[in-house]
Amino acid sequence: MNNNRFAKRMAVAAGIFFLCAAPGLTLAQSSPPSPSSPPPSPMPTPRKITSWARAKKNTPPPDYFAGLKYTDDQKAKIDQIRHDMKLRMDAVIKDEKLIPEQRTAMLEGYQRMETGQIFSVLTPEQQKEVREKVRARRAAEQEEKKKKQFPPKPK
């Protein structure tokens, strides 16, 4: 409890110090840029994408729901979920304010949301079947990763 009070007091003291003792720092930011300063870069440098991430992005996501038998009610709900997500994804694609990394992240997020919503529509038996497909795919990826890390030695 006393440590928490001490930390709060230190934070307030530091804030007051920076406001009062360093007025030059706050004033320097509001002055117009000098003519000799270089123009700011329009975009930050993009992150380096590893080959693993690139390979993952180039492959379409597996369809874990393929082969399931749906009821008419499930079909209607799934169609509505896919329609709603398609509208959201189209809006993200058309948004020119987003940089490519943001656009990709939002689209991937919407795909995960769609998958989760569809999963919640399934019956417990169907959910179990989907989980088994996911486990099988992950096990296959782990085996492939092990093979790439430790290639077999030639005899």
N, C-alpha and C positions, 0 to 999 in steps of 0.2 A: 504494500500500500504506500509506504513512504517512498519507495523507489519510483513508483508511478508519479507521485507528486513532484519529486525531484526532476524527473524527466520532463514533465510539463513546464515546470519553471525554467528549465534550461532552454526549452524550445521557445518560450516566450522571450527570454533574455536574448537569444540569438536573433530572433526576428526584430526586436527593438534595435539591437546593435546594427543590423544590416540596413534598417530604415534610417536611423539617425547618424551613425558613424560613417556610412559610405554613401553620401548623397551623390557623389560623382558617378557612381555606377548606374544609378537610376536615371540621371540626367543624360548620360552619354548615350543611352539607348533611344531617347526621344529626338536627338538631333538628326538632321537630314544627312544622308551619306555624302561623303566628300566626292568630288568628281574623279579623283584618281583611284578610288577604290574599285575593285573588280566587281562586275555584276554578280548577284547571287546565282548559284546553279539552279536551273528550273526543277530538277528532280534529284532526289538522293540516288546514290549509286545502288543498283540492284544487288540483292544478295547473290552469292555464288550458289548455284544449284548443283547439288551433288549428282553423280550419275545414278545413284539409287533413286533419288527424288525424281529425276528426269524419266527414268524407266517406269517408275510408278505412275507418273502423270500421263505417259503415252499409252498405257494399257487401260482399256475401259474397265470400270468396276464390275466385279462378277455379279450376276443376277442370282441372288440366293433364293428368290421367290419363284424361280422357274420350276415348272413341274408340279406346283401345288394346285389342288382343286379348290376353287373358291365358290362360296354360295353367292346368290344374286345380290344379297345385301353387302357382302364383302366386296364384290366387284364394283358396286355403286360407290362405296366409301373410298376404295382405292382409286377409282377414276377421279373422284372429287379431290383427293389428296394430290394426285399427280397434276391435275389441272391447276390447282392453287399454286403448287410449287413451280410449275412452268411459267405462270404469270410473274411470280417473284423473280425467277431466274432471267426472264426476258427483260424485266425492269433493270436488273443489275447489268446485263449485257449492254443495254442502251445508255446507261449512266456514264457520261463522259468525264465526270469529276473523279472517278476512281482510277487509280493506277493499276496496271495489270496484276500486280501481286495481290492487291485488295480484291479485285474482281475475281481472281482465281480462288482466293480464300473464301469469299462469300458464296460462290457457286458450290464449292466443296461442302460448305456448311449447310446449304440448302439441300444438297443431295443426302447428307447424313440425317437431316431432319425428316426428309421424305421417307427414308428407309426406316427410321424409328417410328414414324406415324403408321406406316404400312404394317410394321411388325406388331404394333399394338392392336391392329384390327384382326390379326390372325387368332385362331383357336390355340389352346395350349399344345395340342398335338402338332399343329403346323409350326408353332414357335420352336418346339423341340427339334423338328426336322430342319428348320433353318439354322438353329444353333449347331447341329451336327455338321451341316455343310460349311459353316464358318470355321469350326474346329478343324475339319479336314483340310480346308484351304490353308489355314495358318500352319498346320503341321507340314504340308507340302512346301510352303514358303521357307520354313525353318530348315528343312532338309536341303532345299536348293541353296540356301544361304551357307550352310555348312559345307556343301560341295564346292562352292565358289571360294570359301576361305581356305579350305584344306584340300586342294586337288589331289587325286590319287598319284602316288609316286610311280614312275615308269619302272618296269622290271628289267 
